[in-house]
């Protein structure tokens, strides 16, 4: 029976001896925000960069992603009422994250305006 570790020694071996890789992994990542990590992985995929690079340079990576997203959005709504609305920076500052929805609404009204007119 002297060959067996007591419960305290077993816990110590798992914590410091690398015996329990799950515990070790959880401790190493306990400071990370899970939602932020998912967002960072999506940014890494979109930019084609390693996840660790995104974590180490998060502010810059998010800025690059925002610029690319803005350029793609501007191209997709060019010439629409939504585009003219968002050309005003005071409006864009509060609405830029809703551009996709605004574009869909504008597109729908553009196609269905004749059917939407109220009877006088």
N, C-alpha and C positions, 0 to 999 in steps of 0.2 A: 504494500500500500504506500510505501514511501516514494515510489516512482511517480505517483500522481501529484499534480499541482493542486493546491487548495484553491477555492473560488477566487480569492484575492489575487493570487499569482496568475491564474488563468486570465483574469480581467487585465492585469498589468501586461501580460504577454500579448494579448490582442491589441491593446492600446499602443504599446511602444515597440513591440517586436515585429509588427507587420503581419501578424498571424491572421488578422481579420481584415481583408481588403475592403469590405463594405464599410466598416467603421472608419477606416483610414480615409476612404474617399469622401464620406460624409463630413468628416472633420475638415478636410482640405477645402471643401466647397461650401461650408456653412456660412461664410461671409457673403456669398453671392446671392443676388436677388433673382429668384427663378424667372419672373416675368421679364426682367431685364436681359437675362441670359438667352431667353427665347428670341427676344428682339435682336440681340447682338448676333445670334446665329443666322437670323433672316438677313441681316445686313451683310454678314460675311458671305452668304450665298449670293446675294444680289451683286456685291462688289467683286466677288471672286477672290476673296482674301481669307486667310486662316482665322479661325475664331479667336485665337490668342492675340493675334495682331489687333483685332477689333477691340478686345478687352483692354489692351495696353494703350490704344489710341482711340478710345470711344468717342470723345467729343469731335475729333477730326473726321472719323468715319461717319458719324451721324450728320455732320455738315455736308460731306460729299454726297451722301444718300439723299439728303434734302434737296440739294442742288439738282441732282439727276432727276428726282421725282418731280420737281418744279418744272424742269425743262420738258419732261415727257408730258406733264399735265398741260402746260401751255400749248404744246404742239397739238394735243388731242382736242382742245377746245377753241383753237384759233378761229376767229371770225364769228363767234357765237355771242349771245347776250351775256353768258356767264363770263366769257373772256373780258368783255368791256366792263362788267361789274368788278372783276378782280384786278383790273388795271389800276384801280384806285387803291393805293397802299393802305389806307385806313380801313378799307373793307377787306382787303386781302389778309391783313394782319389777324383778323378775327375769323375769317372764313376759309383760309387755305387748307385746313384739314378736312373740310367738307366739299372740296372741289368735285370729287367723283359724284357725289349725290347731286350737287348743284348742276353738274353737266347733264346728268340723266334727266333731271326735272326739266331743264332747258330744252333738251332734245325732244322730250315727250311733248312739251307744249309747242315746240316748233312744228312737229308733225301733226298735232291735233288741234291747233289753235282755231281753225274754222269750226270745229265741233264744240269748242268751249265758249264761244261767244254767247253772252246772255241775250235773251230776247228783250227788246226795248219796250 
